[in-house]
């Protein structure tokens, strides 16, 4: 196994979760959905610089592509959800992987500023389910409480759920559910 493989495992990636891994170029690509339709992808290049922006062909750590007609309604993780119990909502794919590996449904938004259209769509597709946002540390809760039923910040030792190990994430999530 390579350092790239162990890096992905540490971040919560597992071979059984939908993704495409280019082992020779050390890139993993995650599908992005709108309900059940595949509408884009996010590419993660682990050894590239983390820069703002989203330019095709640029050697950057994260690149997200969503079909223009679905930009307001695309998320990562619908394909990993069982459809029962609470639905957790996070901001990044690696945050969602940690929650999913604790066997809870979780989606990651592809935007940190959900539009009115997205909020209406999200309320429609989650009708009847409790939705819980796991906010990054220091994030304003108003944005999340407009989208989900409950908004909770991660413990002050972490920036986001993705910073936690699975052994730390599991009791945090179970504590929320109690």
Kinemage of the C-alpha trace (Angstrom):
@kinemage 1
@onewidth
@group {chain A} dominant
@subgroup {mainchain}
@vectorlist {calphas} color= white
{ca unk a 1} P 0.000 0.000 0.000
{ca unk a 2} L 1.115 3.540 -0.734
{ca unk a 3} L 1.175 6.730 1.340
{ca unk a 4} L -1.738 7.955 -0.826
{ca unk a 5} L -3.828 4.902 0.114
{ca unk a 6} L -3.176 5.419 3.840
{ca unk a 7} L -3.917 9.127 3.505
{ca unk a 8} L -7.319 8.358 1.949
{ca unk a 9} L -8.100 5.754 4.617
{ca unk a 10} L -7.189 8.245 7.349
{ca unk a 11} L -9.552 10.822 5.803
{ca unk a 12} L -12.453 8.333 5.794
{ca unk a 13} L -12.384 6.966 2.235
{ca unk a 14} L -13.280 3.302 1.915
{ca unk a 15} L -13.199 1.140 -1.238
{ca unk a 16} L -16.916 0.291 -0.941
{ca unk a 17} L -18.008 3.955 -1.080
{ca unk a 18} L -18.603 5.225 -4.609
{ca unk a 19} L -15.509 6.865 -6.029
{ca unk a 20} L -12.934 6.416 -8.760
{ca unk a 21} L -9.289 6.228 -7.780
{ca unk a 22} L -6.439 6.884 -10.186
{ca unk a 23} L -3.653 5.214 -8.197
{ca unk a 24} L -0.859 6.163 -10.605
{ca unk a 25} L -1.689 9.898 -10.519
{ca unk a 26} L -2.875 9.782 -6.889
{ca unk a 27} L -6.272 11.366 -7.531
{ca unk a 28} L -9.691 10.320 -6.222
{ca unk a 29} L -12.948 11.462 -7.825
{ca unk a 30} L -16.303 11.461 -6.038
{ca unk a 31} L -19.718 11.515 -7.788
{ca unk a 32} L -22.107 14.384 -7.068
{ca unk a 33} L -25.861 13.839 -7.304
{ca unk a 34} L -29.132 15.698 -7.447
{ca unk a 35} L -31.540 13.287 -5.753
{ca unk a 36} L -30.683 10.102 -7.686
{ca unk a 37} L -29.232 11.635 -10.861
{ca unk a 38} L -25.464 11.893 -11.286
{ca unk a 39} L -24.775 15.553 -12.174
{ca unk a 40} L -21.081 16.139 -11.493
{ca unk a 41} L -17.973 15.200 -9.584
{ca unk a 42} L -15.348 16.471 -7.193
{ca unk a 43} L -11.729 15.559 -7.813
{ca unk a 44} L -9.257 15.445 -4.914
{ca unk a 45} L -5.538 15.605 -5.675
{ca unk a 46} L -3.962 14.967 -2.278
{ca unk a 47} L -0.491 16.361 -2.964
{ca unk a 48} L -1.541 19.554 -4.779
{ca unk a 49} L -1.746 23.027 -3.301
{ca unk a 50} L -5.029 23.953 -1.625
{ca unk a 51} L -6.034 27.131 -3.451
{ca unk a 52} L -9.302 29.006 -3.852
{ca unk a 53} L -11.021 28.781 -7.165
{ca unk a 54} L -12.239 26.056 -9.418
{ca unk a 55} L -10.382 26.167 -12.712
{ca unk a 56} L -10.319 23.171 -15.057
{ca unk a 57} L -6.775 22.060 -15.861
{ca unk a 58} L -5.213 23.862 -12.910
{ca unk a 59} L -3.146 21.675 -10.581
{ca unk a 60} L -5.236 22.287 -7.450
{ca unk a 61} L -6.227 20.035 -4.547
{ca unk a 62} L -10.000 20.256 -5.081
{ca unk a 63} L -11.863 20.657 -8.346
{ca unk a 64} L -15.671 20.444 -8.496
{ca unk a 65} L -17.727 20.211 -11.659
{ca unk a 66} L -21.548 20.276 -11.603
{ca unk a 67} L -23.743 20.518 -14.702
{ca unk a 68} L -24.961 24.099 -14.948
{ca unk a 69} L -28.663 23.244 -14.654
{ca unk a 70} L -28.024 21.412 -11.333
{ca unk a 71} L -25.600 23.834 -9.663
{ca unk a 72} L -28.137 24.847 -7.038
{ca unk a 73} L -29.225 21.327 -6.175
{ca unk a 74} L -26.177 19.068 -6.122
{ca unk a 75} L -24.731 17.223 -3.141
{ca unk a 76} L -22.346 14.397 -2.412
{ca unk a 77} L -23.611 11.290 -0.642
{ca unk a 78} L -27.165 10.534 -1.774
{ca unk a 79} L -25.882 7.222 -3.146
{ca unk a 80} L -24.578 6.203 0.300
{ca unk a 81} L -27.812 6.968 2.183
{ca unk a 82} L -30.135 4.245 3.461
{ca unk a 83} L -33.170 6.564 3.636
{ca unk a 84} L -34.116 6.195 7.290
{ca unk a 85} L -33.162 7.891 10.535
{ca unk a 86} L -31.697 11.379 10.712
{ca unk a 87} L -29.863 12.900 7.770
{ca unk a 88} L -26.628 14.678 8.625
{ca unk a 89} L -25.499 17.592 6.466
{ca unk a 90} L -21.883 18.761 6.277
{ca unk a 91} L -19.841 21.073 4.101
{ca unk a 92} L -17.171 18.756 2.697
{ca unk a 93} L -16.972 15.271 1.219
{ca unk a 94} L -14.367 14.067 3.698
{ca unk a 95} L -16.618 15.254 6.545
{ca unk a 96} L -19.448 13.193 5.033
{ca unk a 97} L -17.200 10.143 4.752
{ca unk a 98} L -16.533 10.211 8.504
{ca unk a 99} L -20.263 10.301 9.307
{ca unk a 100} L -21.096 7.656 6.686
{ca unk a 101} L -18.441 5.362 8.155
{ca unk a 102} L -20.259 5.642 11.488
{ca unk a 103} L -23.272 4.157 9.607
{ca unk a 104} L -25.422 7.308 9.533
{ca unk a 105} L -26.832 8.931 6.409
{ca unk a 106} L -24.888 12.058 5.473
{ca unk a 107} L -24.613 14.401 2.531
{ca unk a 108} L -22.090 17.114 1.779
{ca unk a 109} L -23.131 20.370 0.186
{ca unk a 110} L -21.237 21.543 -2.870
{ca unk a 111} L -21.700 25.164 -1.813
{ca unk a 112} L -21.190 27.024 1.447
{ca unk a 113} L -23.886 29.548 0.536
{ca unk a 114} L -27.083 27.625 -0.254
{ca unk a 115} L -29.458 29.566 -2.486
{ca unk a 116} L -33.172 30.021 -1.819
{ca unk a 117} L -33.846 27.513 -4.603
{ca unk a 118} L -31.540 24.943 -2.952
{ca unk a 119} L -33.197 25.417 0.436
{ca unk a 120} L -36.666 24.861 -1.055
{ca unk a 121} L -35.467 21.813 -2.983
{ca unk a 122} L -33.698 20.383 0.081
{ca unk a 123} L -36.790 20.791 2.290
{ca unk a 124} L -38.838 19.006 -0.379
{ca unk a 125} L -36.490 16.000 -0.777
{ca unk a 126} L -35.972 15.579 2.991
{ca unk a 127} L -39.593 16.064 4.031
{ca unk a 128} L -40.343 13.948 7.093
{ca unk a 129} L -36.703 13.311 8.060
{ca unk a 130} L -34.850 15.007 10.867
{ca unk a 131} L -31.931 16.919 9.380
{ca unk a 132} L -28.860 17.802 11.438
{ca unk a 133} L -26.038 20.018 10.226
{ca unk a 134} L -22.588 19.455 11.669
{ca unk a 135} L -21.036 22.886 11.350
{ca unk a 136} L -17.355 23.663 11.046
{ca unk a 137} L -15.963 25.372 14.123
{ca unk a 138} L -16.662 29.108 14.188
{ca unk a 139} L -19.294 28.956 11.481
{ca unk a 140} L -22.435 31.119 11.792
{ca unk a 141} L -25.381 28.904 12.731
{ca unk a 142} L -27.999 31.113 11.017
{ca unk a 143} L -27.100 29.763 7.579
{ca unk a 144} L -27.517 26.185 8.761
{ca unk a 145} L -30.663 26.638 10.859
{ca unk a 146} L -32.426 27.911 7.728
{ca unk a 147} L -31.579 24.607 6.037
{ca unk a 148} L -31.723 21.914 8.730
{ca unk a 149} L -33.767 21.176 11.831
{ca unk a 150} L -30.747 21.211 14.137
{ca unk a 151} L -27.303 22.844 13.769
{ca unk a 152} L -24.420 21.692 15.952
{ca unk a 153} L -20.781 22.787 15.966
{ca unk a 154} L -17.957 20.309 16.249
{ca unk a 155} L -16.040 20.248 19.555
{ca unk a 156} L -13.514 23.065 19.927
{ca unk a 157} L -10.578 20.658 19.456
{ca unk a 158} L -11.485 20.243 15.769
{ca unk a 159} L -12.098 22.450 12.731
{ca unk a 160} L -14.646 20.057 11.214
{ca unk a 161} L -15.846 16.454 11.369
{ca unk a 162} L -13.182 15.480 8.849
{ca unk a 163} L -10.481 16.358 11.400
{ca unk a 164} L -11.806 13.684 13.767
{ca unk a 165} L -10.793 10.049 13.700
{ca unk a 166} L -13.628 7.550 13.365
{ca unk a 167} L -13.109 6.704 17.038
{ca unk a 168} L -13.744 10.386 17.895
{ca unk a 169} L -16.564 10.959 15.392
{ca unk a 170} L -18.696 8.010 16.505
{ca unk a 171} L -19.250 9.117 20.140
{ca unk a 172} L -19.707 12.743 19.017
{ca unk a 173} L -22.493 11.726 16.633
{ca unk a 174} L -24.068 9.280 19.072
{ca unk a 175} L -24.052 12.002 21.739
{ca unk a 176} L -26.005 14.277 19.403
{ca unk a 177} L -28.617 11.576 18.835
{ca unk a 178} L -29.169 11.046 22.563
